[in-house]
């Protein structure tokens, strides 16, 4: 029987409007299991959803680079995996030189920074609980106490991620990981973290600390950055709106997030039913 649920947010737990539907809230109440949000988002942007769902346990942000807990609406980091500042600077300088229209965003555990207020920053601000600090990148990354966790590159059609990924790969950096979440309405993202960080790392850390067996865990996802997480649990569930590759990695494919697929799975799949 499942004792803990790990779930992606965008395209999975959230509907296309970026909200938790009434059906999903009801399902979480009915299933009465610990739920951990596992997202590429920052802890600040995840916090309103965790609060709405009354989640008090550890949550996973930045694709596994941050595990944190909320106490009285305050973010308390439990585990962090920093991104090397010199590697981040090489990537940013290369992208600025070859793809100047790509939006660059940097995150520490608590704050969001950007070198300029461009269209990508405006898009993120529209759905974020935080506002960015506009500041030059080089002085920021040169601060000895700056705890860089993630860099996100945002590009709008017709720009595609593949040429940018190829440029970064050509830098020969061995300490970074690139993940590409599902695109949203013609907007693509590249999330850059330490190579040690991925969603599976965060999931496995929480499983170990909670004494959970793999067979006692389930995970929901829709994007290719969810694949490591899906592989780490006993019951990997793909959304109906997920790509064929993600669906192939799942043991169960539920309805899409347009049709409350998350709620459908936890209310109907036998693994979530109590004896």
KAMO-V586405 format. One record per residue. N is the residue number from 1. PHI is phi in radians with two decimals (* if undefined). D_LAST is the distance of its C-alpha to the last C-alpha in Angstrom with 2 decimals. Layout:
# KAMO-V586405
n = <N & N>
phi = <PHI & PHI>
d_last = <D_LAST & D_LAST>
This chain:
# KAMO-V586405
n = <1 & 2 & 3 & 4 & 5 & 6 & 7 & 8 & 9 & 10 & 11 & 12 & 13 & 14 & 15 & 16 & 17 & 18 & 19 & 20 & 21 & 22 & 23 & 24 & 25 & 26 & 27 & 28 & 29 & 30 & 31 & 32 & 33 & 34 & 35 & 36 & 37 & 38 & 39 & 40 & 41 & 42 & 43 & 44 & 45 & 46 & 47 & 48 & 49 & 50 & 51 & 52 & 53 & 54 & 55 & 56 & 57 & 58 & 59 & 60 & 61 & 62 & 63 & 64 & 65 & 66 & 67 & 68 & 69 & 70 & 71 & 72 & 73 & 74 & 75 & 76 & 77 & 78 & 79 & 80 & 81 & 82 & 83 & 84 & 85 & 86 & 87 & 88 & 89 & 90 & 91 & 92 & 93 & 94 & 95 & 96 & 97 & 98 & 99 & 100 & 101 & 102 & 103 & 104 & 105 & 106 & 107 & 108 & 109 & 110 & 111 & 112 & 113 & 114 & 115 & 116 & 117 & 118 & 119 & 120 & 121 & 122 & 123 & 124 & 125 & 126 & 127 & 128 & 129 & 130 & 131 & 132 & 133 & 134 & 135 & 136 & 137 & 138 & 139 & 140 & 141 & 142 & 143 & 144 & 145 & 146 & 147 & 148 & 149 & 150 & 151 & 152 & 153 & 154 & 155 & 156 & 157 & 158 & 159 & 160 & 161 & 162 & 163 & 164 & 165 & 166 & 167 & 168 & 169 & 170 & 171 & 172 & 173 & 174 & 175 & 176 & 177 & 178 & 179 & 180 & 181 & 182 & 183 & 184 & 185 & 186 & 187 & 188 & 189 & 190 & 191 & 192 & 193 & 194 & 195 & 196 & 197 & 198 & 199 & 200 & 201 & 202 & 203 & 204 & 205 & 206 & 207 & 208 & 209 & 210 & 211 & 212 & 213 & 214 & 215 & 216 & 217 & 218 & 219 & 220 & 221 & 222 & 223 & 224 & 225 & 226 & 227 & 228 & 229 & 230 & 231 & 232 & 233 & 234 & 235 & 236 & 237 & 238 & 239 & 240 & 241 & 242 & 243 & 244 & 245 & 246 & 247 & 248 & 249 & 250 & 251 & 252 & 253 & 254 & 255 & 256 & 257 & 258 & 259 & 260 & 261 & 262 & 263 & 264 & 265 & 266 & 267 & 268 & 269 & 270 & 271 & 272 & 273 & 274 & 275>
phi = <* & -1.28 & -2.02 & -2.69 & -1.99 & -1.92 & -2.51 & -1.12 & -1.84 & -1.15 & 1.42 & -2.27 & -1.22 & -1.59 & -1.39 & -1.05 & -1.47 & 1.31 & -2.17 & -1.61 & -1.25 & -1.06 & -1.13 & -1.22 & -1.04 & -1.12 & -1.11 & -1.11 & -1.15 & -1.22 & -1.26 & 0.90 & -2.20 & -1.05 & -2.14 & -1.99 & -1.32 & -2.24 & -2.46 & -1.35 & -1.19 & -1.34 & -1.06 & -1.09 & -1.35 & -1.43 & -0.97 & -1.04 & -1.29 & -1.08 & -1.17 & -1.03 & -1.65 & 1.03 & -1.52 & -1.94 & -1.48 & -1.12 & -2.12 & -2.13 & -2.06 & 0.91 & 1.00 & 1.74 & -1.38 & -2.43 & -2.00 & -2.54 & -2.36 & -1.68 & -2.26 & 0.92 & 1.20 & -1.85 & -1.50 & -2.09 & -1.09 & -1.83 & -2.52 & -2.30 & -2.16 & -1.18 & -1.69 & -1.04 & -1.11 & -1.18 & -1.20 & -1.06 & -1.13 & -1.05 & -1.13 & -1.09 & -1.12 & -1.17 & -1.16 & -1.09 & -1.32 & -1.74 & -2.36 & -1.10 & -1.43 & -1.31 & -1.44 & -2.00 & -2.35 & -2.12 & -2.39 & -1.84 & -1.04 & -2.12 & -2.33 & -2.16 & -2.25 & -2.62 & -1.31 & -2.73 & -1.56 & -1.73 & -1.14 & -1.13 & -1.12 & -1.09 & -1.14 & -1.13 & -1.10 & -1.17 & -2.06 & -1.84 & -1.46 & -2.15 & -1.96 & -1.35 & -1.65 & -1.51 & -2.73 & -1.06 & -1.29 & -1.02 & -1.08 & -1.09 & -1.29 & -1.47 & -1.25 & -1.11 & -1.72 & -1.38 & -1.74 & -1.21 & -1.94 & -2.64 & -2.04 & -2.06 & -1.80 & -2.13 & -2.42 & -1.82 & -0.97 & -1.54 & -1.15 & -1.92 & -1.19 & -0.94 & -1.12 & -1.22 & -1.07 & -1.09 & -1.05 & -1.14 & -1.06 & -1.20 & -1.32 & 1.26 & -1.41 & -1.78 & -1.89 & -2.13 & -2.18 & -1.91 & -2.25 & -2.05 & -1.16 & -1.04 & -1.22 & -2.28 & 0.89 & 1.41 & -1.91 & -1.99 & -2.32 & -2.22 & -1.73 & -2.06 & -2.33 & -1.04 & -1.05 & -1.29 & -1.72 & -2.77 & -1.08 & -1.12 & -1.04 & -1.12 & -1.09 & -1.16 & -1.12 & -1.17 & -1.03 & -1.14 & -1.24 & -1.63 & 1.21 & -1.55 & -1.45 & -0.98 & -1.20 & -1.68 & -2.16 & -2.30 & -2.49 & -2.00 & -2.76 & -2.35 & -1.92 & -1.17 & -1.26 & -1.56 & -1.03 & -1.07 & -1.11 & -1.09 & -1.28 & -1.54 & -1.97 & -1.34 & -2.18 & -1.43 & -2.11 & -1.79 & -1.32 & -1.12 & -1.60 & -1.29 & -1.19 & -1.05 & -1.12 & -1.22 & -1.09 & -1.17 & -1.49 & -1.70 & -1.55 & -2.58 & -1.97 & -1.67 & -1.20 & -1.23 & -1.24 & -1.31 & -2.18 & 0.97 & -1.08 & -1.08 & -1.10 & -1.01 & -1.15 & -1.28 & -1.59 & -2.12 & -1.25 & -1.01 & -1.12 & -1.70 & -1.54 & -1.47 & -1.22>
d_last = <9.14 & 11.66 & 12.92 & 16.20 & 17.84 & 21.57 & 23.44 & 26.98 & 28.55 & 31.47 & 30.67 & 26.94 & 25.41 & 28.68 & 30.15 & 33.72 & 35.18 & 33.65 & 31.37 & 27.70 & 27.02 & 25.55 & 22.71 & 21.91 & 22.17 & 19.76 & 17.22 & 17.63 & 17.16 & 13.99 & 12.27 & 13.51 & 14.15 & 17.62 & 19.82 & 23.12 & 25.84 & 27.84 & 31.12 & 34.77 & 35.57 & 37.07 & 35.22 & 37.43 & 36.31 & 32.61 & 32.77 & 32.86 & 29.60 & 27.87 & 29.29 & 28.27 & 24.60 & 24.92 & 24.19 & 25.47 & 24.63 & 26.88 & 27.86 & 29.80 & 33.03 & 35.98 & 34.04 & 33.00 & 36.36 & 35.09 & 32.05 & 32.30 & 30.74 & 31.76 & 33.10 & 34.71 & 35.12 & 36.94 & 36.16 & 35.95 & 36.14 & 34.22 & 35.35 & 38.02 & 39.59 & 43.03 & 44.89 & 48.39 & 50.91 & 53.62 & 51.41 & 50.29 & 53.94 & 55.00 & 52.38 & 53.28 & 57.00 & 56.63 & 54.55 & 56.99 & 59.88 & 58.58 & 56.12 & 57.40 & 55.36 & 52.04 & 50.54 & 49.87 & 47.36 & 46.71 & 44.02 & 43.71 & 40.57 & 41.77 & 44.41 & 45.45 & 48.97 & 51.02 & 54.66 & 55.32 & 53.89 & 53.53 & 51.46 & 48.45 & 48.49 & 48.84 & 45.86 & 43.69 & 45.05 & 44.03 & 40.33 & 40.52 & 40.18 & 43.12 & 46.71 & 48.32 & 51.18 & 53.94 & 55.72 & 57.48 & 55.29 & 57.70 & 58.30 & 54.59 & 53.65 & 56.56 & 55.19 & 54.20 & 51.35 & 49.86 & 46.26 & 45.83 & 42.25 & 42.45 & 45.03 & 44.10 & 46.56 & 46.41 & 48.38 & 48.94 & 49.82 & 51.99 & 51.45 & 48.71 & 46.97 & 48.17 & 51.79 & 50.70 & 48.26 & 51.13 & 53.45 & 51.07 & 50.43 & 54.20 & 54.46 & 53.06 & 50.76 & 48.32 & 46.43 & 44.88 & 41.97 & 42.18 & 39.16 & 39.44 & 36.73 & 36.51 & 39.71 & 39.76 & 42.32 & 44.94 & 44.44 & 43.53 & 42.57 & 43.05 & 41.22 & 43.00 & 41.51 & 42.11 & 41.30 & 38.90 & 36.74 & 34.08 & 30.57 & 29.18 & 31.17 & 29.61 & 26.05 & 26.77 & 28.46 & 25.53 & 23.14 & 25.64 & 26.17 & 22.48 & 21.83 & 19.38 & 19.11 & 19.92 & 16.73 & 14.82 & 16.97 & 17.65 & 20.96 & 22.57 & 26.30 & 29.22 & 32.31 & 33.80 & 33.66 & 29.85 & 30.15 & 30.23 & 27.07 & 25.25 & 26.51 & 25.26 & 21.49 & 18.90 & 18.08 & 21.35 & 21.34 & 24.72 & 25.76 & 27.55 & 30.67 & 30.67 & 33.47 & 33.28 & 33.37 & 30.31 & 28.39 & 29.43 & 27.91 & 24.40 & 21.61 & 20.73 & 23.21 & 22.16 & 24.60 & 27.52 & 27.74 & 30.02 & 27.15 & 24.40 & 22.96 & 21.07 & 19.22 & 18.71 & 17.02 & 14.47 & 13.65 & 13.60 & 12.97 & 9.82 & 10.09 & 9.56 & 6.51 & 3.77 & 0.00>
